[in-house]
Amino acid sequence: MTTHQFHWIIGCLTLLATTLHGQQRDSRSRVYLPPTRIVWQQDSACIEGEENLLKPGIGQADLANQHPCVLRSSATAHPALLLDFGKELQGGLQFVTGMPASQKPVRIRVRLGESVSEAMCEIDGKNGATNDHAIRDFTLSLPWLGVQEVGNSGFRFARIELLDDSVELQLKEVRAISTLRDIPYRGSFRSNDERLNRIWQTGAYTVHLNMQEYLWDGVKRDRLVWIGDMHPEVMTINSVFGYNEVVPKSLSLIRDITPLPGWMNGISSYSIWWLLIQRDWYYYQGDWQFLKAQQPYATELLRHLISKVDANGKEQLDGNRFLDWPSSENLPAINAGLQAMMIQALRAGVELSRLYEDEALAQDCQAALDRSIRYAQKHSQRFPIKVGEIQAGDKQAAALLTIAGVLDPQTANSQCLAVDGAKGFSTFYGYYMLRAMAMAGNYQGALDVIRTYWGAMLDLGATTFWEDFNLDWAVNASPIDQVVPEGKDDIHGDFGAYCYKNLRHSLCHAWASGPAPFLAQYVLGVKVLSPGCRKVAVRPQLGDLTWAEGDYPTPLGPIHIRVEKTESGLKTDVRAPEGVEIVR
């Protein structure tokens, strides 16, 4: 190579680097999926060859123009199709068109929906349907003999309607574009109960869809980083995917846009969740460099939290005082829950401060923690609750108080958490309710709740878990994958509350994934005892299961666990990677 050639190559590389400066490479992959069925047609006499849309495609228009789906409109007929892609997706649609006689573009209307009802609705200001966060109802011009890609939302169903009079549209293909991270499921869970297996898989997939450039809460609505909601999501990532950059990216984003003394997302408890995620992420992934980089913000946040504990130990958190939506009208539960959250924050603060070698801050956290615990033990007389007096939000508070070590687990379970089974559960805080039940040794009750509560969503056609759910909604409800028949309730359009009324309700919300980490932590029995999973306890609890097995990801490789019932008790086989100490 001559000197001239060398400098020419260096110049080209420099130019390339300059050109790429400031650009962001997409970390996601695109997968094209054909529809699995045609749910509904309008003016079906004007449609022919619709079955061709169900065939796999290649995304390329061609002159052969074989076997298209043809839609022909008139002055009075405007044919439409409702396609089902089989499961919730994040992404858009690809249209491949044929070659009708007219070469003019053809206008269509596209309506995406997480349910059949949503894809069939109008945005009327009353039914909750919206284009917030992601446009799901729009018009589009399709070219003659070409390919058009459009859309960026969460959906399973797509309604396509021909708008203009007296036109012909030839559709060679209509495919969903699924956009998500192409990452392996390093964790797994299987048992003799296929319902639990499906629930684990659905929880994992719900979070996977929301692992976009950042960790979102929902792929249709709430395409945002809600840091409190992230805690159960991160626990799912720890148990299914292991390390993934989406977590530190999201933690850093919310830190950088929330200068202190502001609260993350405007909610005081969400800044506490940020601290708890930092502690838990370090324990599971062992990323000391990332944790160390948080020290300036974390220590200032801890000082701010200490200032919100009065001399008697009562928390004085301001901002939006919030646990989750179903508890938002129960003031005593909110007060009890925030006291428990403060205790958890200060306990984590002691740990983090000592990791940062800041003993003065650790002692200040410990002093505030001691005051907070004494106050909680003295003033949480509303808990335990007398059986029969359970209100919405009580189980949230009881779970937090139990996890904080303030409320006796047996009492919390018998007098609150286990009362009326899954009644009073919520998708976000359900994870903590299950954990508190397990702390009381009520593993069977927790499994029953998972089957009943999260399983009911599967019975109603869910392929991802929902923003909220109430068992009362399911009594006379039609599944989300059907046109609602006369006399039945619309599980999507007729229910919901607060910010998720009716069709605004998200049917893919990552905070609802709690059974996935719970099944790993309690059925398989995984408890991380030292940072980076260097030391892990494995103490399975099968409940009524006869066997269960699975893999748990660690930074050093997966731990494989199989446990089964025998006449002499549980037989557990554990295979761990080198460097991971297993404690029985």
Salt bridges, closest charged atoms under 4 A:
ASP26 OD1 - ARG28 NE 2.88
GLU48 OE1 - ARG72 NH1 3.10
ASP62 OD2 - LYS172 NZ 3.77
ASP84 OD2 - ARG37 NE 2.71
ASP84 OD1 - ARG156 NE 2.84
GLU114 OE1 - LYS220 NZ 3.30
GLU118 OE2 - ARG136 NE 3.56
GLU118 OE2 - LYS220 NZ 3.00
GLU122 OE1 - ARG109 NH2 2.91
GLU122 OE2 - ARG111 NH1 3.38
ASP132 OD2 - ARG504 NH1 2.62
ASP137 OD2 - ARG109 NH2 2.87
GLU149 OE1 - ARG30 NH2 2.45
GLU161 OE1 - ARG111 NH2 3.08
GLU161 OE1 - ARG159 NH2 3.34
ASP164 OD1 - ARG107 NH2 2.92
ASP165 OD1 - HIS78 NE2 2.64
GLU168 OE1 - ARG72 NE 3.07
GLU173 OE2 - LYS172 NZ 2.68
GLU173 OE1 - ARG175 NE 3.58
ASP193 OD2 - ARG451 NE 2.62
GLU213 OE2 - ARG28 NE 3.90
GLU213 OE1 - LYS249 NZ 3.25
ASP217 OD2 - HIS509 NE2 2.87
ASP222 OD2 - ARG221 NH2 3.26
ASP222 OD2 - HIS509 NE2 3.54
GLU245 OE2 - ARG181 NH1 2.99
ASP256 OD1 - ARG255 NE 2.85
ASP280 OD2 - HIS231 NE2 2.79
ASP280 OD1 - ARG279 NE 2.63
GLU315 OE2 - ARG321 NH2 2.75
ASP318 OD2 - LYS308 NZ 2.99
GLU351 OE2 - ARG279 NH1 3.05
GLU359 OE2 - ARG354 NH2 3.11
ASP364 OD2 - ARG303 NH1 2.44
ASP394 OD1 - ARG382 NH1 3.07
ASP448 OD1 - ARG451 NH1 3.29
ASP459 OD2 - ARG195 NH2 2.89
GLU467 OE2 - ARG221 NH2 2.59
GLU467 OE2 - HIS509 NE2 3.79
ASP481 OD2 - ARG156 NH2 3.93
ASP544 OD1 - ARG451 NH2 2.83
GLU549 OE2 - ARG190 NE 3.29
GLU549 OE1 - HIS560 NE2 3.95
GLU549 OE1 - ARG562 NH1 3.36
ASP551 OD1 - HIS560 ND1 2.80
GLU564 OE2 - ARG562 NE 3.40
ASP573 OD2 - ARG575 NH1 3.27
